[in-house]
Amino acid sequence: MQTSSTTPDSAQGFRALADPTRLQVLELVANGERCVCELTAALDIPQPLLSHHLKTLREAGFITARKEGRWMYYALNRERLEACVCALNDTLDTYDEAAKRGAPGCACGS
């Protein structure tokens, strides 16, 4: 059964968040827009590897990018991150409702 919180869009987002480096990138851009050179220095990883992580986060919608001169600047897309949090909250709400009915375990009733 697919609900609004288990859409392919949510799944793509969770896959993008499943990497510690990408979570670090999100933490860095949560403090404000960052230049790719700042991210490379802060994470101490090669620029091509960082570019891969940034591409994944952009494709999942978690960050935005803008070019200024020869530099790219990245910022957090709060709305996209909130959508994933909401998907998890929906799942917890479903669990809580089942618990209120006395059925927080297996859906088959055993």
HELIX and SHEET records of a PDB file:
HELIX    1   1 SER A    4  THR A    6  5                                   3    
HELIX    2   2 PRO A    8  LEU A   17  1                                  10    
HELIX    3   3 PRO A   20  ALA A   30  1                                  11    
HELIX    4   4 VAL A   36  LEU A   43  1                                   8    
HELIX    5   5 GLN A   47  GLU A   59  1                                  13    
HELIX    6   6 ARG A   78  LYS A  100  1                                  23    
SHEET    1   A 3 ARG A  34  CYS A  35  0                                        
SHEET    2   A 3 TRP A  71  LEU A  76 -1                                        
SHEET    3   A 3 ILE A  63  GLU A  68 -1                                        
END                                                                             
